[in-house]
Amino acid sequence: MVIMDSSSLILLAKMEALDKMLKSIRETVMIGEQVYKEVTAKDTFDAKLITSRVKEGIIEIRKMRKMQLFKDVMKDFGCGAGEAESITLSIECGEGIATDDKKAINACKLLKVRWATTADLLVEMYDKKKITKEEALAYADRLEKYGWYGRMLIEKLKEKIKNE
């Protein structure tokens, strides 16, 4: 099982890499109710794609149970509701989280929650031969276009892909 927050889910959809990622991991992707509201709030391509994958049962919506933990993560780390919900679900399920949010990553480090960024997911798909080098490099370009990654990080990502 993989838990995703809004940032990673939206980035993958905008990059047109979501379906490749969903097929390559062969695990259930789970999101919280708040994350679902966040990613489908606008009438955009990525929102429609995510809605479709939820209706198909490829992405599962789960309700969190530990409300106090959710509130504590929001307060203590300054995370938004979607990120706090994803971290809470991750702790409840004992699973890792995909996030590109700096505050969420810092919270994961302190709470000892496994985490990965969208860039990490791209490298993993490439390493497992789920995408070609050309696809990985094209996704890296799209990640730069749609994401919050600096030029230097994108260049490091591309070098890593080229050298493997």
DRENVEXKE-58103 format. One record per residue (C-alpha): x, y, z. Coordinates in steps of 0.5 Angstrom, whole numbers, plus 2048, in hexadecimal, padded with zeros to 3 digits. Example, Ala and Ser with C-alpha at 12.3 -4.5 7.8 and 13.67 -1.06 7.14 Angstrom:
<bapas>
8197F7810 81B7FE80E 
</bapas>
This chain:
<bapas>
800800800 8028077FE 7FF80D802 8008147FD 7FF81B7FF 7FC8207FB 8028237F8 80581C7F5 7FE81A7F3 7FD8217EF 8048217EC 80481A7EA 7FD81B7E6 8008227E3 80681E7E1 8028197DD 8068147E2 8008127E6 7FE80C7E2 8058097E1 80680A7E9 8008067EB 8018017E6 8098007E8 8088007EF 8027FA7EF 8007FC7F6 7FA8007F9 7FB8077F9 7F780A7FF 7F5812800 7F1815805 7EA818805 7ED81F805 7F381E800 7ED81C7FB 7E98227FD 7F08267FB 7F28227F5 7EB8237F2 7E982A7F4 7EA82D7ED 7E782B7E6 7EE8297E3 7F18237DF 7F58207E5 7EF8217EA 7EA81D7E5 7F08187E4 7F08177EC 7E98167EC 7E98117E7 7EE80D7EA 7EA80D7F1 7E480B7ED 7E78057EA 7EA8037F1 7F18047EF 7F28097F4 7EE8087FB 7EC80D800 7ED80C807 7EA80F80D 7EF811813 7EE80F81A 7F381281E 7F081981E 7F481C824 7FB81A820 7F881D81A 7F782481E 7FE823821 80182281A 7FE828818 7FF82D81E 80682A81F 80982A818 80582F815 80282A810 7FC82B80C 7F682780D 7F8822807 7FF821809 7FD820810 7F881B80E 7FD81780A 80281780F 7FC815814 7FA80F80F 80180D80E 80280C816 7FC809817 7FD804811 805803812 80680580B 80A80A807 808811804 8098147FE 80A81C7FF 80D8227FC 80B826801 811829805 80D82980C 80B82280B 81282080A 814823810 80F820814 810819811 817819813 81681B81A 81081681B 814811817 80F810811 81280D80B 811812805 8138137FE 8128197F9 8108197F2 8178197F0 8188137F4 81280F7F1 8158117EA 81C80E7EB 8198087EE 8148077E8 81A8087E4 81F8037E8 8197FE7E8 8197FE7E0 8128017E1 8148077DC 8198087D7 81F80D7D8 81B8117D3 8158117D7 8198127DD 81C8197DB 81681B7D7 81281A7DE 81881E7E2 8178247DD 80F8247DE 8118247E6 81582A7E5 80F82D7E1 80A82B7E6 80D82A7ED 81182E7F2 81882B7F0 81D8307EF 82282F7E9 82882C7ED 8238277EF 8208257E9 8278257E6 82A8207EB 82481C7EA 82581C7E2 82D81A7E4 82A8147E8 8268127E3 82B8127DD 83180F7E1 82D8097E3 
</bapas>
